[in-house]
Amino acid sequence: MTLVLELLRLCYIVVSLMLDELFAW
């Protein structure tokens, strides 16, 4: 279960970074 939470957190971080890049334009 912890592994799933880690993967979700990683995906959340990646999506947040991509959104920051998009809004930076």
C-alpha positions as CSV (number, residue, x, y, z in Angstrom):
1,M,0.0,0.0,0.0
2,T,2.9,2.3,0.8
3,L,4.3,1.8,-2.7
4,V,1.0,2.9,-4.2
5,L,1.0,6.1,-2.1
6,E,4.6,6.8,-3.2
7,L,3.7,6.3,-6.9
8,L,0.7,8.6,-6.5
9,R,2.8,11.3,-4.8
10,L,5.4,11.0,-7.5
11,C,2.7,11.4,-10.2
12,Y,1.4,14.4,-8.3
13,I,4.8,16.0,-8.2
14,V,5.4,15.4,-12.0
15,V,2.0,16.8,-12.9
16,S,2.6,19.8,-10.7
17,L,5.9,20.5,-12.4
18,M,4.3,20.1,-15.9
19,L,1.5,22.5,-14.9
20,D,4.1,25.0,-13.6
21,E,5.9,24.8,-17.0
22,L,2.7,25.3,-18.9
23,F,1.6,28.3,-16.9
24,A,5.1,29.7,-17.1
25,W,4.4,30.3,-20.8
